[in-house]
Amino acid sequence: MIAQGIANFGSVIFGGIPATGAIARTAANVKTGAQTPMAGMIHALVLLLILYCLAPIISKIPLAALASVLVMISWNMSEIGHFFRLLKAPQGDRMILLTAFLLTVFVDITVAISAGMILASFMFMKRMSQMSKAVSMSQIFQESPADFPEKMDPNDISKKVVPKGVEVYEIQGPFFFGAANMLRDLLNTISLLPKVFILRMRFVPMIDASGMYGIEEFYNQCKKKGVILFLSGVHGQTKQDLKKFGLIGSIGEQRIFPNIDAALAKAEEIISKA
């Protein structure tokens, strides 16, 4: 793509017009076992040699024969079996496939590719938002002993009790705009506002700008209503992103905890002093 862009810049200097690559040639290379970009270069050089050295002979090839070659290349490119198999995919994928197909036939392949990429991006964001959810855990709940490296009661290794006046919610899945919307309305769904709200993020593999704005907005809501916000289980890239965004500085480093045990202990300390 970079080479093609440079070539297009160079061509207009000599009065040429920008052009795109020929997908048919790429498909022919792949079908014949090409594996590196060198195949495209060799293909172009061979065509150049044929054009300048064998033009008189090539001109005698019947157009019907050349047309049959193009028909076979087009048929192989269509991968009709793969196309019908994709029609068994989920409804959203089928709609994207058919939209791109119809745009290719009736409009242009460049329009079809652009539309397909945009629709696929929206579909991906929708699915990611559906994967994310906020789950209430303000009760006795089960934990895996491997989740917490610190020592626990050997007689009661798997149970944790959330103190009265403390609310614990866990975000599960990528923290995108879907989870941010859920978080925005969370305080309104709680009948009795807690003194401490613990937002557990151990199952958040990634967070985007909308997710960070959602946490910031939620923190401001908590601040206005006198609720102390703790973040628990923030690790790795998620923690770095929050730090760059300035959220850790706003919420306070002392309110960010590596695990739920530390957050619950601090919350209990605050409740006991209240």
trRosetta pair geometry for C-beta under 8 A, 3 or more apart (Angstrom, degrees):
i j d omega theta_ij theta_ji phi_ij phi_ji
1 4 5.7 -53 -145 36 30 112
1 5 6.4 34 154 -21 63 104
2 5 5.7 -55 -152 34 31 113
2 6 6.5 29 152 -16 65 104
3 6 5.8 -54 -148 37 33 110
3 7 6.2 34 152 -20 66 107
4 7 5.6 -53 -146 37 32 114
4 8 6.4 35 153 -21 64 103
4 20 7.5 39 177 -142 141 44
4 21 5.9 -77 -105 -49 145 102
5 8 5.8 -53 -150 33 31 111
5 9 6.6 33 151 -18 64 102
6 9 5.7 -52 -153 34 34 113
6 10 6.4 31 151 -17 66 107
7 10 5.6 -57 -148 39 33 111
7 11 6.2 37 154 -28 67 105
8 11 5.7 -47 -141 28 32 113
8 12 7.0 31 161 -20 61 100
8 18 4.2 38 -155 -125 120 86
8 19 6.8 -167 -100 33 97 57
9 12 6.6 -61 -161 28 28 105
9 13 7.5 35 146 -26 59 101
10 13 5.8 -49 -165 18 42 117
10 14 7.5 12 152 3 68 103
11 14 6.3 -73 -163 47 40 95
11 16 3.2 -72 168 77 97 138
11 17 7.1 -52 126 44 124 20
11 18 7.0 149 68 -87 126 42
11 19 7.5 -3 57 9 172 97
12 15 7.4 65 -162 -71 38 6
12 16 5.8 -96 -73 66 36 73
12 17 7.2 62 -92 -106 81 26
12 18 7.0 -10 -55 -52 110 77
16 19 8.0 -65 161 -14 111 106
20 110 7.0 -161 -53 -79 165 122
21 25 7.6 -108 171 53 89 113
21 26 6.8 57 142 -37 122 122
22 25 4.4 67 93 5 111 107
22 26 7.1 171 98 -8 61 84
23 26 5.5 -57 -153 39 42 113
23 27 6.1 43 151 -22 73 105
23 77 7.3 94 131 -144 105 142
23 109 7.3 -105 -4 147 148 162
24 27 5.7 -55 -148 37 30 111
24 28 6.4 32 153 -21 64 105
24 70 7.4 -14 -155 -137 147 82
24 73 5.5 62 -161 141 99 136
24 74 7.5 -31 -115 -74 109 68
24 77 6.9 -72 -113 -58 63 150
25 28 5.6 -52 -148 35 32 112
25 29 6.5 36 152 -21 64 103
25 40 7.2 90 129 -129 115 82
25 43 5.9 134 -178 148 115 148
26 29 5.7 -53 -152 34 32 113
26 30 6.4 29 153 -17 66 105
26 40 7.0 -4 -97 -94 75 110
27 30 5.8 -54 -147 37 32 110
27 31 6.2 32 156 -19 66 108
27 73 6.5 118 96 -176 119 93
27 76 6.8 148 157 101 117 101
27 77 4.5 -8 -158 -96 164 102
28 31 5.8 -56 -145 37 29 111
28 32 6.4 15 160 -8 64 112
28 43 7.8 127 88 -130 113 141
28 73 5.7 -29 -76 -129 98 121
29 32 6.2 -72 -150 44 26 100
29 34 3.7 -24 168 17 91 151
29 39 4.6 120 -160 138 126 129
29 40 6.4 -44 -70 -72 167 65
29 43 6.0 -78 -79 -55 115 145
30 33 8.0 99 180 -25 28 10
30 34 5.9 -74 -79 53 34 95
31 73 7.9 -155 17 -130 155 74
31 76 5.7 31 -101 151 149 145
34 39 3.3 62 -147 -119 127 170
34 40 7.7 105 174 -40 152 62
35 39 7.2 119 33 -30 38 131
36 39 6.1 133 69 -13 60 90
37 40 5.7 -43 -168 29 60 112
37 41 6.8 56 140 -16 76 102
38 41 5.4 -57 -153 39 43 112
38 42 6.0 42 152 -20 75 105
39 42 5.8 -55 -145 39 30 109
39 43 6.1 37 153 -25 64 107
40 43 5.5 -51 -146 33 30 117
40 44 6.5 30 155 -18 63 104
41 44 5.8 -55 -152 35 31 110
41 45 6.4 28 152 -17 65 106
42 45 5.7 -56 -147 38 33 110
42 46 6.2 35 155 -21 67 105
43 46 5.9 -55 -148 34 27 110
43 47 6.5 25 154 -16 62 107
44 47 5.8 -56 -150 38 31 111
44 48 6.3 34 151 -22 65 106
45 48 5.5 -53 -149 34 33 115
45 49 6.4 33 153 -18 66 103
46 49 5.8 -54 -150 36 32 110
46 50 6.3 32 152 -19 65 106
47 50 5.6 -52 -145 37 32 112
47 51 6.2 36 154 -25 65 106
48 51 5.7 -53 -148 33 29 114
48 52 6.5 6 161 -1 64 110
49 52 6.4 -69 -144 47 27 95
49 53 5.3 -13 175 15 69 123
49 54 7.5 44 132 3 71 100
50 53 6.7 -67 -116 54 18 87
50 54 4.9 -45 -152 49 60 115
50 55 7.6 114 146 -64 58 58
50 58 6.2 84 168 -59 101 144
51 54 7.8 13 -19 53 11 73
51 55 5.9 34 -175 -74 39 101
51 58 7.9 -51 -100 34 40 158
52 55 6.7 -1 -116 -27 9 112
54 57 4.8 -52 -174 46 85 112
54 58 5.3 88 123 -28 92 101
55 58 5.7 -57 -136 40 30 110
55 59 6.2 37 163 -30 64 105
56 59 6.0 -53 -152 26 27 115
56 60 7.5 24 152 -19 57 103
57 60 6.0 -61 -167 27 38 110
57 61 7.9 49 141 -33 64 90
58 61 5.8 -34 -165 3 49 114
61 65 5.6 -104 174 70 93 129
61 66 6.1 96 123 -47 117 101
62 65 4.7 96 68 -1 88 100
62 66 7.4 -161 98 0 51 83
63 66 5.5 -54 -149 41 42 111
63 67 6.0 48 150 -26 70 104
64 67 5.5 -51 -146 34 31 116
64 68 6.6 35 153 -23 63 101
65 68 5.8 -50 -152 29 32 112
65 69 6.9 35 148 -19 62 100
66 69 5.6 -50 -156 31 37 114
66 70 6.6 35 149 -15 67 104
67 70 5.7 -55 -152 38 36 110
67 71 6.3 41 149 -24 67 103
68 71 5.4 -47 -146 32 35 116
68 72 6.5 35 154 -18 64 102
69 72 5.9 -57 -153 36 31 109
69 73 6.4 29 151 -17 65 106
70 73 5.6 -53 -145 38 34 111
70 74 6.1 36 155 -21 67 106
71 74 5.7 -56 -148 37 29 112
71 75 6.3 30 153 -21 64 106
72 75 5.6 -51 -145 35 32 112
72 76 6.4 29 156 -15 64 106
73 76 5.9 -57 -148 39 30 108
73 77 6.2 32 152 -21 65 108
74 77 5.6 -55 -146 36 30 113
74 78 6.5 38 154 -30 64 102
75 78 5.8 -50 -153 23 31 115
75 80 7.6 -34 -167 -21 72 114
76 79 7.4 26 170 -60 41 64
78 83 6.8 -37 162 -28 80 137
79 82 4.0 -8 147 32 114 120
79 83 6.1 136 99 -28 74 86
80 83 5.3 -50 -148 30 35 118
80 84 6.6 29 158 -13 67 102
81 84 6.2 -57 -151 38 30 104
81 85 6.4 31 151 -20 64 109
82 85 5.5 -56 -148 37 33 115
82 86 6.4 36 154 -23 66 103
83 86 5.9 -57 -155 32 29 110
83 87 7.1 37 146 -28 60 99
83 97 7.7 152 -152 178 73 127
83 101 7.8 92 -149 -97 120 136
84 87 5.5 -41 -158 17 41 119
84 88 7.9 43 148 -19 58 93
85 88 6.1 -51 -173 22 44 111
86 89 5.3 -17 -170 -11 58 120
86 93 7.0 -119 -178 141 91 113
86 94 7.4 156 139 -100 78 64
86 97 5.4 157 131 -107 127 160
87 94 5.8 67 -143 -123 52 107
87 97 7.2 -134 -82 91 60 150
89 93 3.9 -63 124 88 130 136
89 94 5.7 173 70 -53 88 77
89 97 7.4 113 46 -18 131 138
90 93 5.1 88 62 12 77 104
90 94 7.1 -142 100 -8 37 91
91 94 5.6 -57 -148 35 33 113
91 95 6.4 33 156 -21 67 104
92 95 5.9 -54 -151 33 31 110
92 96 6.7 29 153 -16 64 104
92 123 5.0 141 161 -133 130 124
92 126 7.8 -156 -127 72 157 138
93 96 5.8 -54 -150 36 34 110
93 97 6.3 36 152 -20 66 107
93 123 7.4 124 -73 177 59 161
94 97 5.6 -55 -148 37 32 113
94 98 6.2 24 158 -14 67 108
95 98 6.0 -56 -142 41 29 105
95 99 6.1 32 157 -22 64 109
95 119 7.6 -131 111 174 94 140
96 99 5.8 -56 -146 36 28 112
96 100 6.3 24 158 -15 64 108
96 116 5.9 95 177 -142 94 75
96 119 4.7 174 -115 113 97 127
96 120 5.7 88 -151 -70 153 77
96 123 6.5 -67 -53 -26 137 150
97 100 6.1 -61 -151 39 26 106
97 101 6.2 26 153 -21 64 111
98 101 5.4 -53 -143 37 32 116
98 102 6.2 28 160 -16 67 106
99 102 6.2 -57 -145 38 26 105
99 103 6.3 23 157 -15 63 110
99 112 7.9 165 127 -143 67 78
99 115 6.2 -120 139 131 113 123
99 116 6.9 165 91 -86 99 72
99 119 6.4 92 72 -24 150 169
100 103 5.9 -58 -145 41 29 110
100 104 6.3 35 154 -25 64 106
100 112 4.6 95 -160 -180 66 96
100 113 7.3 67 -144 -81 111 33
100 115 6.5 -179 -92 85 69 99
100 116 3.8 31 -87 -76 125 120
100 119 7.9 -138 -50 41 95 135
101 104 5.8 -56 -153 31 28 113
101 105 6.6 19 155 -13 64 108
101 112 7.5 110 -45 -151 11 134
102 105 5.8 -57 -146 39 33 107
102 106 5.9 -9 170 15 70 114
103 106 6.7 -71 -125 55 23 83
103 107 4.7 -32 -164 37 68 121
103 108 7.4 -38 159 51 83 44
103 111 5.4 -128 173 107 119 99
103 112 3.7 163 96 -92 109 83
103 115 5.6 130 -33 41 173 145
103 116 7.9 -151 48 -40 137 91
104 107 7.4 -21 -57 54 10 77
104 108 7.6 -37 -129 127 39 16
104 109 5.0 38 -130 -99 86 69
104 112 4.1 2 -61 -51 74 168
107 111 4.8 -65 123 69 128 145
107 112 6.7 155 69 -50 107 86
108 111 4.6 88 64 8 89 105
108 112 6.9 -156 94 -9 45 88
109 112 5.3 -53 -145 37 37 116
109 113 6.3 39 156 -22 69 101
110 113 5.9 -49 -146 33 31 109
110 114 6.5 30 154 -16 62 107
111 114 5.9 -58 -149 39 31 110
111 115 6.1 26 156 -15 67 110
112 115 5.9 -58 -143 41 27 107
112 116 6.0 29 157 -20 64 110
113 116 5.7 -56 -145 38 27 112
113 117 6.3 27 158 -19 63 107
114 117 6.0 -57 -150 35 27 109
114 118 6.4 24 155 -16 64 108
115 118 5.8 -57 -148 38 31 110
115 119 6.2 27 157 -15 67 109
116 119 5.9 -58 -143 40 28 107
116 120 6.0 27 158 -19 65 110
117 120 5.8 -56 -143 38 27 111
117 121 6.4 32 155 -24 62 105
118 121 5.7 -54 -152 31 30 113
118 122 6.7 27 153 -15 63 104
119 122 5.8 -54 -151 37 34 109
119 123 6.3 35 151 -20 66 107
120 123 5.5 -53 -146 37 33 114
120 124 6.3 37 153 -22 65 103
121 124 5.7 -52 -149 33 30 112
121 125 6.5 28 154 -17 64 105
122 125 5.8 -54 -148 37 32 110
122 126 6.3 35 153 -22 65 105
123 126 5.7 -53 -149 34 31 113
123 127 6.4 26 155 -15 65 106
124 127 5.9 -59 -149 39 30 107
124 128 6.2 30 154 -19 66 108
125 128 5.7 -54 -145 37 31 112
125 129 6.3 31 156 -20 65 106
125 176 6.8 -162 -154 165 79 153
125 177 7.5 20 -179 32 111 113
126 129 5.9 -57 -150 35 28 109
126 130 6.5 25 153 -18 63 107
127 130 5.6 -55 -148 36 34 111
127 131 6.6 40 152 -26 64 102
128 131 5.7 -51 -154 27 34 115
128 132 7.0 28 153 -18 63 104
128 173 7.6 164 -173 162 63 115
128 174 5.3 -37 -171 64 105 134
128 176 5.2 60 124 6 116 152
128 178 7.1 171 106 11 68 128
129 132 6.0 -57 -154 32 36 109
129 176 5.4 -98 -84 85 74 118
129 177 6.1 -35 -101 70 122 75
129 178 2.5 134 -163 -38 93 135
129 179 7.2 -149 -144 -18 66 65
130 178 6.6 -108 -46 -153 34 167
131 173 4.1 174 128 -148 90 145
131 174 6.5 51 85 27 121 89
132 171 6.7 -7 -165 -173 97 90
132 172 6.8 164 -146 84 48 54
132 173 3.8 -143 -90 87 56 119
132 174 5.8 -88 -67 69 112 57
132 175 6.4 126 -130 -100 141 36
132 176 6.2 -171 -14 34 149 81
132 178 5.1 140 57 87 117 109
132 179 3.7 -80 148 -56 138 109
132 182 7.5 -165 121 17 100 136
133 171 7.6 168 85 -149 34 50
133 172 5.4 -12 59 55 81 100
133 173 6.5 69 12 16 65 124
133 179 7.2 -109 -54 -104 13 90
133 182 7.0 153 -143 -98 45 177
134 169 5.1 10 -178 174 101 121
134 170 7.1 158 -154 76 53 39
134 171 5.7 -24 -98 -95 73 65
134 172 7.8 173 -88 15 24 77
134 179 6.6 125 -46 -151 91 85
134 182 4.9 180 3 131 119 129
134 183 6.2 143 -66 -76 147 70
134 186 6.3 -74 127 -98 163 124
135 169 6.6 153 73 -159 38 68
135 170 4.9 -22 60 59 94 93
135 172 6.1 28 -4 -10 117 119
136 139 7.9 62 133 -2 94 99
136 167 7.5 -56 -141 -169 95 91
136 168 7.3 107 -166 83 54 62
136 169 5.7 -37 -98 -102 51 78
137 141 5.0 -31 -164 -33 95 162
137 162 7.2 138 119 -50 72 140
137 168 4.4 -61 75 104 93 110
137 169 6.7 155 15 -105 85 24
137 170 5.5 50 -19 -15 131 108
137 200 6.9 -8 31 13 143 144
138 162 4.7 -116 -148 90 59 162
138 166 6.8 -180 -129 104 105 69
138 167 5.0 -46 -74 -135 141 53
138 168 5.0 153 -73 32 69 78
138 169 7.9 -21 -32 -56 96 61
138 194 7.9 -142 -114 -77 148 143
139 162 6.5 -22 -28 25 14 117
140 159 5.5 -8 -166 -160 104 104
140 160 7.0 161 -144 73 56 43
140 161 5.6 -18 -93 -96 81 70
140 162 7.9 -141 -66 8 37 79
141 159 7.7 141 65 -143 30 58
141 160 6.2 -26 57 56 76 93
141 162 7.9 37 3 -26 103 106
142 158 5.5 -1 -146 161 74 110
142 159 7.2 -36 -98 -92 51 57
143 147 5.4 -103 180 45 102 137
143 148 6.9 27 148 -8 139 116
143 158 5.8 -175 54 -159 67 63
143 159 7.9 171 18 -84 92 13
143 160 6.1 44 -12 -10 128 118
143 260 7.6 -146 -101 53 144 139
144 147 4.8 107 69 -21 85 101
144 158 7.8 4 -97 -127 19 96
145 148 7.0 -82 -165 48 42 84
145 152 7.1 -135 -131 34 89 140
145 157 5.6 -7 -90 160 116 117
145 158 6.8 -72 -55 -86 84 77
147 202 7.3 40 -157 177 112 162
147 259 7.2 138 144 -142 86 117
148 152 6.5 79 95 -49 130 123
148 259 5.4 117 -113 -178 89 153
148 260 7.5 -81 -81 45 122 85
148 261 5.7 87 -141 -18 140 128
150 259 7.2 -166 5 60 115 151
150 261 5.9 -132 55 77 136 158
152 156 7.8 -110 152 88 100 65
152 157 5.4 103 101 -137 123 64
152 261 7.6 -121 -92 -100 98 142
153 156 4.5 6 98 52 127 86
153 157 6.5 -145 82 -77 64 47
154 157 6.2 7 -141 -67 31 101
156 159 5.2 -58 174 44 99 106
160 260 6.9 51 172 120 171 125
160 261 7.5 -121 -118 -90 133 71
160 264 6.7 -146 -178 -51 119 171
162 166 5.2 -140 177 89 92 109
162 167 7.7 62 169 -112 141 19
162 168 5.4 -130 -110 -3 139 121
162 264 6.8 -113 -115 -123 59 114
163 166 4.8 69 66 8 80 125
163 264 7.1 140 -4 -167 97 87
163 267 6.3 180 41 116 121 103
163 268 4.8 142 -34 -99 151 84
163 271 5.4 -170 128 37 140 163
164 271 7.2 140 77 -168 64 147
165 194 5.6 122 176 -157 44 77
165 195 4.2 11 171 12 108 111
165 196 6.7 64 130 20 83 83
165 271 4.9 141 77 -122 134 120
165 274 7.5 -158 170 51 162 151
166 194 5.7 86 -128 -169 14 133
166 195 6.9 -44 -73 57 57 85
166 196 4.7 -14 -115 69 82 102
166 197 7.8 170 -161 -86 56 27
166 198 6.6 23 -180 -8 102 109
166 264 7.2 100 153 -130 163 71
166 267 4.6 75 -110 158 134 139
166 268 7.5 -46 -39 -66 147 60
166 271 6.6 -77 -45 -55 101 137
167 190 6.4 -18 -113 -125 160 149
167 194 3.9 -155 -11 -18 101 151
167 196 7.4 -179 29 93 65 54
167 197 5.0 -14 67 -115 102 72
167 198 7.0 -175 91 26 50 70
168 197 8.0 165 -83 -164 31 50
168 198 4.5 -13 -109 67 76 110
168 200 6.2 36 -175 -24 94 116
168 260 7.4 49 -143 -144 139 116
168 264 7.9 -16 -76 -84 133 95
169 186 6.6 -49 -47 -159 174 142
169 197 7.4 -5 12 -174 103 94
169 198 7.4 165 28 86 57 60
169 199 5.9 -16 70 -115 91 62
169 200 6.8 -165 95 22 39 85
170 199 8.0 139 -101 -170 29 48
170 200 4.0 -31 -104 73 77 116
170 201 7.7 -177 -152 -67 63 30
170 202 7.5 -35 -147 33 109 88
170 203 6.8 55 168 26 109 114
171 175 5.9 30 156 -91 146 102
171 179 5.7 69 -149 -166 114 137
171 183 7.5 -13 -88 -72 119 117
171 199 6.8 24 -17 -180 106 93
171 200 7.0 -175 18 84 67 59
171 201 5.4 6 48 -107 112 70
171 203 7.0 -161 99 70 60 87
171 204 5.4 26 100 -68 114 113
172 203 4.7 0 -125 96 64 139
172 204 7.9 -125 -119 -66 16 65
173 179 7.0 -177 81 -63 98 131
173 203 6.8 7 -27 131 35 103
173 204 7.3 7 82 -108 26 58
173 205 7.9 -41 -167 16 31 93
174 179 7.6 -165 103 -6 51 134
174 204 7.0 95 -126 -155 26 67
174 205 6.1 -47 -85 56 73 90
174 206 5.1 -9 -130 62 96 89
174 207 7.3 177 -171 -81 67 41
174 208 7.9 38 166 -13 106 95
174 211 7.9 -114 155 -66 69 149
175 179 5.0 -93 -138 73 58 145
175 180 7.1 88 174 -53 81 82
175 201 7.4 -13 -55 -139 138 111
175 204 4.9 13 -30 -148 111 122
175 206 7.1 -151 33 100 77 47
175 207 4.0 -7 66 -110 117 87
175 208 7.2 -168 95 19 71 64
175 211 3.6 98 132 -146 95 145
175 214 7.5 -149 173 57 101 132
175 215 7.9 18 173 -42 142 111
175 238 7.6 87 18 -132 130 118
176 179 6.2 101 50 19 49 96
176 180 7.1 -91 124 -6 32 101
176 207 7.9 -167 -66 -143 44 46
176 208 5.4 32 -116 24 71 119
176 210 6.2 38 -177 70 54 117
176 211 5.8 -61 -96 -53 16 108
177 180 5.2 -56 -143 38 37 118
177 181 6.3 43 157 -25 69 100
177 208 7.6 -42 -38 72 73 122
177 210 4.0 -22 -83 131 81 154
177 211 7.2 -104 -63 -55 37 65
177 214 7.6 160 -131 -48 44 129
178 181 6.0 -53 -156 29 28 109
178 182 6.9 26 149 -14 61 104
179 182 5.5 -52 -151 36 39 113
179 183 6.2 39 151 -22 69 106
179 211 6.3 23 74 -115 110 98
179 214 6.9 143 105 102 73 167
180 183 5.6 -54 -147 36 32 113
180 184 6.5 43 151 -32 63 101
180 210 5.0 -132 6 144 160 87
180 211 5.2 -140 -61 -105 109 43
180 213 6.6 39 -152 75 144 81
180 214 2.7 -141 -142 -64 92 146
180 215 7.7 -80 -118 -26 88 59
180 217 7.9 77 -174 38 98 123
181 184 5.6 -46 -151 21 33 118
181 185 7.2 8 160 0 61 104
181 214 7.3 -77 -34 -114 33 129
182 185 6.7 -76 -160 45 31 93
182 186 6.6 56 145 -63 66 94
183 186 5.3 -27 -152 -18 39 124
183 199 7.8 38 -132 -127 121 133
183 214 4.9 93 63 163 129 114
183 215 7.0 -28 141 -81 160 51
183 217 7.9 120 109 75 104 99
183 218 4.9 -58 152 -69 108 140
184 214 6.1 -92 -53 -144 89 89
184 217 6.0 -3 -111 107 90 132
184 218 6.6 -116 -94 -72 42 87
184 221 7.9 135 -153 -29 53 151
185 188 5.2 -57 -170 40 69 118
185 189 6.4 67 137 -27 85 103
186 189 6.0 -64 -158 31 35 108
186 190 7.0 28 152 -21 67 105
186 218 6.9 23 36 -130 121 119
187 190 5.9 -56 -153 29 39 111
187 193 7.0 24 -161 -113 96 97
187 197 8.0 -54 -91 -90 94 158
187 218 7.6 157 -24 -148 110 81
187 221 5.5 -163 7 141 151 130
187 222 7.1 -167 -79 -78 138 66
187 225 6.6 155 -172 21 147 162
187 227 7.3 -160 -118 11 124 159
190 193 6.2 101 107 -94 119 48
190 194 7.2 -60 167 -14 151 88
193 225 5.8 -127 -146 154 154 126
193 226 7.7 86 131 71 140 89
193 227 5.9 -113 177 -72 108 117
194 197 5.5 132 68 -70 122 73
194 227 6.2 72 76 -134 71 110
195 227 7.0 176 -173 -129 17 63
195 228 6.6 8 149 20 64 102
195 267 8.0 136 91 -165 97 89
195 270 6.7 -174 132 120 121 112
195 271 5.9 135 70 -97 146 82
195 274 6.1 -79 -142 -56 155 168
196 227 7.3 146 -110 -171 16 74
196 228 4.8 -29 -110 70 70 104
196 230 6.3 21 -178 -8 103 114
196 267 4.2 -173 101 -136 162 103
196 270 5.9 112 -61 74 130 138
196 271 6.8 -89 -1 -55 121 95
197 222 5.9 -121 35 -119 135 131
197 227 5.1 34 -10 163 114 122
197 228 7.0 170 23 81 69 48
197 229 5.3 -22 70 -107 99 64
197 230 7.0 -180 89 26 47 73
198 230 4.5 -21 -110 71 71 111
198 231 7.9 155 -160 -94 60 13
198 232 5.4 21 -177 -13 105 125
198 260 7.2 91 157 -136 145 81
198 263 4.9 106 -131 152 129 134
198 264 7.3 -26 -61 -71 164 63
198 267 6.4 -68 -53 -59 117 146
199 215 7.5 168 113 -128 167 99
199 218 7.6 85 -71 121 150 146
199 229 6.7 5 -4 -167 111 95
199 230 7.0 177 24 87 67 54
199 231 5.4 -25 70 -108 97 63
199 232 7.0 170 82 21 43 78
200 232 4.6 -30 -108 72 67 109
200 233 5.4 45 -166 21 74 127
200 260 6.1 0 -111 -87 122 106
200 263 7.8 -159 -88 48 84 163
201 204 4.3 -33 -172 11 88 129
201 231 6.2 -8 5 -169 124 93
201 232 6.8 151 20 75 72 51
201 233 5.1 -177 65 85 56 94
201 234 5.2 34 71 -81 127 72
201 238 6.6 -163 145 146 127 152
202 232 7.2 -34 -39 121 93 81
202 233 3.1 -71 -63 -178 82 146
202 235 7.4 40 -127 5 62 112
202 259 7.7 41 -82 -122 127 62
202 260 7.8 -63 -30 -37 131 98
203 233 7.8 10 -8 136 53 144
204 207 6.1 24 164 -58 122 100
204 233 8.0 124 21 112 95 105
204 234 7.9 -15 57 -113 123 66
204 238 5.4 96 106 -111 106 155
205 238 7.5 -171 160 -50 14 117
206 237 6.7 -14 -107 97 71 126
206 238 6.8 -153 -117 -78 24 89
207 211 4.1 -127 -162 93 88 143
207 212 6.0 103 144 -52 118 83
207 238 5.3 84 0 -132 113 88
207 241 5.6 176 67 93 103 147
207 242 7.2 33 69 -57 150 86
208 211 5.2 103 51 8 59 104
208 212 7.4 -122 107 -2 33 91
209 212 5.7 -57 -148 38 34 108
209 213 6.2 35 153 -18 68 105
209 245 7.9 165 -124 -109 65 127
210 213 5.6 -51 -145 38 33 112
210 214 6.3 42 150 -26 63 104
211 214 5.4 -52 -151 31 32 117
211 215 6.7 31 152 -17 64 100
212 215 5.7 -47 -149 34 36 110
212 216 6.4 38 151 -19 65 105
212 241 6.8 -127 -71 141 130 103
212 242 6.6 -177 -119 -106 107 64
212 245 4.7 -102 -175 -149 149 170
212 247 6.1 -133 -159 -41 96 138
213 216 5.5 -54 -148 38 34 114
213 217 6.2 34 154 -19 67 106
214 217 5.8 -54 -146 37 29 109
214 218 6.2 29 154 -18 64 108
215 218 5.6 -56 -145 39 31 112
215 219 6.2 36 153 -24 65 104
215 231 7.9 29 -157 -91 131 126
215 242 7.5 -36 81 -121 159 109
215 247 5.9 33 104 -143 125 147
216 219 5.6 -51 -148 33 30 113
216 220 6.6 29 153 -17 62 104
216 245 7.8 -121 -54 146 122 122
216 247 6.0 -113 -75 -105 88 102
216 250 7.0 38 -125 80 89 161
217 220 5.7 -53 -151 35 33 111
217 221 6.5 36 149 -21 64 103
218 221 5.5 -51 -151 33 34 115
218 222 6.4 36 151 -19 65 103
218 229 7.3 124 124 -115 93 148
219 222 5.7 -52 -149 36 32 112
219 223 6.3 35 151 -23 65 106
219 229 5.3 -116 -119 41 75 163
219 247 7.5 165 -17 -153 155 94
219 250 6.6 97 123 121 157 118
219 251 5.8 -103 -128 -88 142 94
220 223 5.5 -50 -146 34 33 115
220 224 6.5 34 155 -20 64 103
221 224 5.9 -56 -151 34 30 110
221 225 6.4 6 158 0 65 113
221 227 8.0 -5 116 45 72 121
222 225 6.2 -73 -147 50 28 97
222 227 4.0 -92 -157 78 83 101
222 228 7.2 158 160 -65 121 1
222 229 4.5 100 92 -48 168 110
223 226 7.9 41 -178 -67 26 24
223 227 7.7 -79 -50 55 23 67
223 229 7.8 -56 -50 -3 73 114
228 255 7.3 -141 173 -125 95 131
228 267 7.9 175 88 -117 122 81
228 270 6.5 -82 46 169 162 166
229 251 6.2 -86 92 -139 110 110
229 255 6.7 73 95 161 62 140
230 255 5.1 -130 -112 -175 62 86
230 256 7.7 169 -165 -87 66 27
230 257 6.2 10 179 1 112 115
230 263 4.8 139 144 -148 144 109
230 266 7.0 144 -106 82 144 125
230 267 6.6 -93 -11 -66 151 105
231 234 5.1 22 141 -30 117 129
231 242 7.9 159 163 -165 172 167
231 251 6.5 48 -9 138 116 164
231 255 6.7 80 18 128 77 82
231 256 5.0 -10 66 -117 105 71
231 257 7.0 172 89 26 53 70
232 257 4.8 -16 -111 70 73 104
232 258 7.9 -2 -158 84 63 15
232 259 6.5 16 -173 159 99 15
232 260 5.1 72 168 -89 148 58
232 262 7.6 165 -126 66 99 87
232 263 4.1 -62 -86 -31 121 153
233 257 7.6 5 -24 94 45 78
233 258 7.1 53 -95 168 34 34
233 259 6.1 58 -78 -113 74 41
233 260 6.7 0 -42 -46 106 77
234 238 5.8 -127 -157 108 77 110
234 239 4.6 117 145 -85 95 91
234 242 6.5 -33 -168 19 140 153
234 256 5.8 -59 44 -162 133 105
234 257 8.0 102 20 61 90 42
234 258 7.8 -95 51 -110 61 39
235 238 6.6 51 65 49 43 106
235 239 5.7 -31 -150 -21 9 122
235 258 7.2 64 -77 -144 97 76
236 239 6.2 122 57 18 31 98
236 240 7.2 -62 141 -2 40 102
237 240 5.4 -55 -148 38 38 113
237 241 6.2 40 154 -22 70 104
238 241 5.8 -54 -150 34 30 111
238 242 6.5 28 154 -16 64 106
239 242 5.8 -55 -148 37 32 111
239 243 6.3 34 153 -22 65 107
239 248 7.4 53 -166 -69 74 138
239 256 7.7 108 -132 179 104 139
240 243 5.6 -55 -149 35 31 113
240 244 6.4 30 155 -17 66 105
241 244 5.9 -54 -147 36 31 109
241 245 6.2 28 155 -17 64 111
242 245 5.7 -59 -146 40 30 112
242 247 4.4 -74 -168 60 85 119
242 248 5.2 96 126 -39 101 94
243 246 7.8 48 175 -67 30 22
243 247 7.5 -81 -70 50 23 76
243 248 4.8 -15 -96 19 66 135
243 249 7.6 90 -146 -25 59 87
246 249 5.1 -54 -163 44 64 116
246 250 5.9 67 139 -26 83 103
247 250 5.5 -56 -145 37 35 111
247 251 5.9 22 162 -9 72 108
248 251 6.2 -55 -136 46 28 101
248 252 7.8 -95 172 66 53 12
248 253 6.1 46 165 -86 99 67
248 256 5.8 -11 -136 -45 96 151
249 252 7.8 30 -177 -80 23 30
249 253 7.6 4 -96 -44 42 84
251 255 5.2 -118 149 77 96 124
251 256 6.7 97 98 -54 124 93
252 255 4.5 69 77 10 101 107
252 256 7.5 -173 96 -14 55 84
253 256 5.8 -58 -154 28 41 112
257 260 7.6 111 109 -92 128 19
257 262 4.2 -175 -160 93 120 112
257 263 4.1 -166 47 -61 157 85
257 266 7.0 -156 -75 12 136 135
258 262 6.2 60 45 21 75 146
259 262 5.6 97 62 10 74 98
259 263 7.3 -142 102 -1 41 94
260 263 5.5 -60 -148 42 39 112
260 264 5.9 38 156 -21 73 107
261 264 6.0 -57 -146 38 26 108
261 265 6.3 28 156 -21 63 108
262 265 5.8 -53 -147 34 30 113
262 266 6.5 25 156 -15 64 107
263 266 6.0 -58 -150 39 29 107
263 267 6.2 30 153 -20 65 110
264 267 5.5 -55 -143 38 31 113
264 268 6.2 34 156 -22 66 105
265 268 5.9 -54 -149 34 28 111
265 269 6.6 31 150 -22 61 105
266 269 5.5 -52 -152 32 34 116
266 270 6.6 33 151 -18 65 103
267 270 5.7 -54 -151 35 33 110
267 271 6.3 33 152 -19 67 107
268 271 5.6 -52 -144 37 32 112
268 272 6.2 34 156 -21 65 107
269 272 6.0 -56 -148 35 27 111
269 273 6.6 19 156 -14 61 109
270 273 6.0 -64 -152 39 30 106
270 274 6.5 40 151 -36 65 104
271 274 5.7 -49 -151 18 33 117
